[in-house]
Amino acid sequence: MSLGQAAGLLFAVDRKLSIIYNIIAMLKVGIIGPTNIPKLSKLTKKPAGFYLQKAKEIGKILAEIESELWVNSDKGMAVNIASAYKKNGGKKLVILYPAKGEPWPNRHAKPYIKYADELRKEPNWFWTNYNVVALPDVCICVGLSAGTLSELAYIKWNYQLRRGKLKKLIAIKELLRDKQLPPEIENDIKKILAYVNTVRDLKKFLKETLPCLF
């Protein structure tokens, strides 16, 4: 191989890597998961500190790949992931907030909006919970709860009826009871569902797999 050919090859590789990096950097990543970490700890028999540490790791990963982070304005896993994301230099935190307390009160959600780089005021709780899984490119499930199950149902129906922008749902096995989603959801979204075993595997998956979606 001549020097010119080698230089051309290196240029092509560098350009490809740049394209992949830019695609990842433009990703909108939504988070769904439990708001009640003590309850989650009791149900899974894992200490609350385990989940708080995993939330920190996820936030750091999403900051490092320079994706946008989309979360609902509430306590629990999402706010801890968002906090770690910002502490590690995350560039854009989008917080979805129900402007009206319908059909449930929204007072408890208001303290979290101050952390947003961009605040999306949704009409009510339905649109808040719906849009966190309908507008991002990717959604990460970081545990199960009653609210998370409803958001998974929205993902299922959007996939079946070709609604929303979501291209991939990632579920982290070490954060799930029985290490999988309920079969009533899982069986209907297999083409967009991906499992990673641990949070440690998440960064590699995002870098290697997601550019193929665009």
C-alpha positions in Angstrom: 0.0 0.0 0.0 1.4 3.4 -1.0 1.6 6.3 1.4 -1.2 8.0 -0.4 -3.5 5.0 -0.2 -2.7 4.7 3.5 -3.6 8.3 4.1 -6.8 7.9 2.1 -7.8 4.9 4.2 -7.0 6.7 7.5 -9.1 9.6 6.3 -12.1 7.4 5.5 -11.9 5.6 8.9 -11.6 9.0 10.7 -14.6 10.3 8.7 -16.7 7.2 9.6 -15.9 7.5 13.2 -16.8 11.1 13.2 -20.2 10.3 11.6 -20.8 7.7 14.2 -19.9 10.1 17.0 -22.2 12.8 15.7 -25.1 10.4 15.4 -24.6 9.3 19.1 -24.2 12.9 20.2 -27.6 13.8 18.7 -29.4 11.0 20.4 -32.4 11.8 22.6 -32.5 9.3 25.4 -35.5 8.9 27.7 -35.5 7.2 31.1 -38.3 5.2 32.6 -38.1 3.5 36.0 -39.3 3.5 39.6 -39.8 6.7 41.6 -39.9 4.8 45.0 -36.4 3.4 45.5 -37.0 2.1 49.0 -40.0 0.1 47.7 -38.0 -1.2 44.8 -35.2 -2.3 47.2 -37.7 -4.2 49.3 -39.3 -6.0 46.4 -36.0 -7.0 44.8 -34.1 -7.6 48.0 -31.2 -5.4 46.9 -30.1 -2.4 48.9 -31.2 1.1 47.9 -27.5 2.0 47.6 -27.2 -0.5 44.7 -29.8 1.4 42.7 -28.4 4.8 43.6 -25.0 3.7 42.4 -26.3 2.3 39.2 -28.2 5.6 38.6 -24.9 7.5 39.0 -23.2 5.2 36.5 -26.0 5.5 33.9 -25.9 9.3 34.2 -22.2 9.4 33.7 -22.4 7.2 30.6 -25.0 9.3 29.0 -23.0 12.4 29.7 -19.8 10.9 28.2 -21.5 10.0 24.9 -23.0 13.5 24.8 -26.6 12.5 24.3 -29.6 14.5 25.4 -31.3 13.2 28.5 -35.1 13.2 28.8 -36.7 12.5 32.2 -40.0 13.2 33.9 -40.0 15.7 36.8 -40.1 13.3 39.7 -38.0 11.6 42.4 -36.4 8.2 42.2 -34.2 6.7 39.5 -34.7 9.3 36.9 -33.7 12.3 39.0 -30.6 10.5 40.3 -29.6 9.7 36.8 -30.2 13.3 35.8 -28.1 14.6 38.7 -25.2 12.3 37.7 -25.6 13.3 34.1 -25.2 17.0 34.9 -22.4 16.5 37.4 -20.5 14.7 34.7 -20.9 17.5 32.1 -24.1 16.4 30.4 -25.0 19.0 27.9 -28.8 19.0 27.7 -31.2 17.8 30.3 -34.8 17.9 29.1 -37.4 17.7 32.0 -41.0 17.0 31.2 -43.5 18.5 33.7 -47.3 18.4 33.8 -48.5 22.0 33.7 -51.8 21.0 35.2 -52.2 18.5 38.1 -54.5 16.3 36.0 -55.6 13.6 36.8 -53.1 13.6 39.7 -51.5 16.4 41.7 -48.3 17.9 40.4 -47.0 19.8 43.4 -44.5 17.1 44.3 -42.9 17.3 40.8 -42.3 21.1 40.8 -39.0 21.1 42.8 -37.2 19.2 40.1 -37.9 21.6 37.2 -35.1 23.9 38.3 -32.5 21.4 37.1 -33.7 21.5 33.5 -31.7 22.9 30.6 -35.0 22.7 28.7 -38.3 22.5 30.4 -41.2 20.9 28.5 -44.5 21.8 30.1 -46.9 19.1 29.0 -50.7 19.5 29.3 -51.1 16.9 32.1 -49.7 13.7 33.5 -50.8 11.6 30.6 -48.8 13.6 28.1 -45.8 13.8 30.4 -45.6 10.0 30.8 -46.4 9.5 27.1 -43.9 11.9 25.6 -40.9 10.6 27.6 -41.2 7.4 25.6 -42.7 8.8 22.4 -40.3 11.7 21.5 -36.8 10.4 22.3 -34.9 8.1 19.9 -34.0 5.7 22.6 -35.6 4.8 25.9 -33.8 3.0 28.8 -35.8 1.0 31.3 -34.0 1.1 34.7 -36.5 -0.9 36.8 -40.2 -1.7 37.1 -43.0 0.0 38.9 -46.7 0.6 38.2 -45.9 3.9 36.4 -43.2 2.2 34.4 -45.6 -0.5 33.3 -47.9 2.2 31.9 -45.0 3.7 30.0 -44.1 0.3 28.6 -47.7 -0.1 27.4 -47.4 3.2 25.5 -44.3 1.9 23.9 -46.0 -1.2 22.9 -49.0 0.5 21.4 -46.9 3.1 19.6 -44.8 0.3 18.0 -47.9 -1.6 16.9 -49.6 1.5 15.6 -46.5 3.2 14.2 -46.7 6.2 16.4 -43.9 8.2 18.1 -40.2 8.5 17.3 -38.8 5.7 19.5 -36.4 3.4 17.7 -35.0 1.3 20.5 -36.0 0.3 24.0 -33.0 -0.9 26.2 -33.8 -2.8 29.3 -31.0 -3.4 31.9 -31.4 -6.9 33.3 -29.6 -6.3 36.6 -32.2 -3.7 37.4 -35.3 -5.8 36.6 -37.1 -8.3 38.7 -36.7 -11.7 37.0 -34.2 -9.9 34.6 -36.8 -9.3 31.9 -39.9 -7.3 31.0 -43.4 -8.7 31.5 -44.1 -11.1 28.6 -47.3 -9.2 27.8 -45.1 -6.3 26.7 -41.9 -8.2 25.7 -43.6 -10.5 23.1 -45.0 -7.6 21.1 -42.0 -5.3 20.9 -39.2 -7.8 20.3 -38.0 -5.9 17.1 -37.2 -2.7 19.0 -36.3 -4.3 22.4 -32.7 -4.9 23.5 -31.4 -6.2 26.8 -28.1 -5.5 28.3 -27.0 -7.6 31.2 -25.5 -4.8 33.3 -25.1 -1.0 33.4 -21.4 -1.6 32.5 -22.6 -3.1 29.2 -24.7 0.0 28.3 -22.0 2.3 27.0 -20.6 -0.4 24.6 -24.1 -1.1 23.3 -24.9 2.6 22.7 -21.7 3.1 20.8 -21.7 -0.1 18.7 -25.4 -0.7 18.0 -27.3 2.6 17.9 -25.6 4.2 14.8 -27.2 1.3 12.8 -30.6 2.7 13.6 -30.1 6.0 11.6 
